[in-house]
Amino acid sequence: MDPLGLVKGIENTGSLHELDPVDNLLYGSRVNEGIPGATGIPIPNRPTPLELELLSEKHGVEFAVTYKYGKGIHGRGGQYYLHSGERAKVTIPLEKDRMLVYHTHPQGTAYASPQDMQIMLLLEKLGSPQRSSQIIPSGKAVIRFNAEKGKL
């Protein structure tokens, strides 16, 4: 028996982990420290809209999440990326095998800008199957938009 009175073995092990990049930007970094920029950084999973809204509120810039399709059926097995921009815009890579999951509007605008709608049109022209995306406006409900309508 060990000093704590527990039987030694696998049951008494624990697993310690580093923060994932989204949590690190939310809780571990200073304002604008380590933000990923337009190139983006790979993230282990899709963040929630609330996490993205909080990132924008903390850092004062737009964030976007993209998904690069994998080799599986319907793009499964791909990779999520987090991108950051400026106060009122974020630049993302445009590729036929990458989709824009959502992006934030830190100033609370609850509809797509002409530039947002243009991105959807460009993705379609590149051969992407994506036809709509979502905007996370600070303090408001998430909205969906496409190349023709700023709010669906």
N, C-alpha and C positions, 0 to 999 in steps of 0.2 A: 504494500500500500504506500502511496506517496504521501507527503506531508498534509495534503488537503483531504486525505481520506478517500480518494477516488482511485479506482482501478486504472492503471495505465493502459493505454491502447488507443485505437483509432477513434473511439467515441469521444476522447478527450482532446481532440485536435480542433483547431479553428483555422479559418482562412482569412487572411488580411489582404485587402486590395487597395490599389490607388484609386483616386477619384477618376471617373471618366471625364473626357474633355468638357462636356456640357456642365457637369457638376463643378469641375474646377473653375470654369469661367463664372459660374454663379456664386460659388462659396469660397474659392481658394485664391482667386486673383483680384488685383486692384482694378479699378475702372480703366478700361482700354488696355489692360495688360494681357498679352497673349491672345488677343483676338485673331481669328484665322485669316482675314482678308478674302479677296476674291478667289484665290486658288482653293481655299477650303482645307479642312482637315478631316480625315476619316473619323467617324464616330461609331461606337459599337451597336447602336440602335437608334430608332427614330425618337427624337425628343417629343414631349407633349407640347401642345400649343401654349399651355401655361408656362412651361420652362422657357420657350422662345420669347414669350411676352416679358418675362422677368429678365432675360438676358438683355433685351432691347432697353428696358427701363434702367437697368444697372449701367450699361455701357453707352446708352444714348445714340445707338446706331441701328440700322436695319440688319437683320439676320435672315438667312435663307437656309433651308435644308433641301439638298438634292439627293437623288438616289440613282446610282450608276448600276444599270441592269447587270445581273449575273448570267451565267450560262444555263441556268435551269429553266424549266417551263415558266413562261410569262415573266422572265427576268429574275427568278428567284436566285438567291445566293449572291446577290449584289452587295453594294456598299453604300451606306449613307455618308453624306458629307455635310459639314457645317461651314457656312460662308458668312463673312461680315462685310459691311460696307460703311457708308456714311450716314448722317442723320436722316436723309430722305432718299437713299438709294443703296442698292446692293448689286454687285456685278457677279454673274455666275457663268461657268463654262456652258456653252451650248453644243450639245452632241445628240445624235439621234438615239443613243442608248442611255441618255440621262434624263431624268424627269425632275421638275421643280415640285417638290412636295408642298411646301408653303414658305411664305416669307412674312416678315413683320412690317407693320406700319407704326413706328413708335409715336407718331403724332396723332394716331387714332383714326386716320382716314379709312372709312369702312366700305371702300370700293376700289377697284383697280384703276391705276393710272393708264393713259394711253401707252406708256412704255411697258407696263406690266402685260397689257393685252398683246403688244407687239412681240414680246418674248414667246407667248403661246403660239402666235402665228409663225414665228421663226422655227420653233421646235417642230411644228407640223410640217413646214417646208423641208426640214432636214430629214424627215421620215419618222419622227417620233410618233408613237401611238397615243401619246398624252394629248387630251383635249381640254382639260380644265386643271386648275390648281386652287390653292387656298391662300387667303390673306389673314393674318392675325393682327387686327387693329388693337392697339393698347386700350384696355378698358371696355372693349366691346366684343360681341360675339364674332367668331370666325366666319368668314364669308368665302364663297366659291365664285370663281370667275373663269372666263374663257377668252378666246381671241375676239369674239363679237360683243360680249356683254361684260361690263365692269362689275356686275353683281348678279348672280343667278338666284 
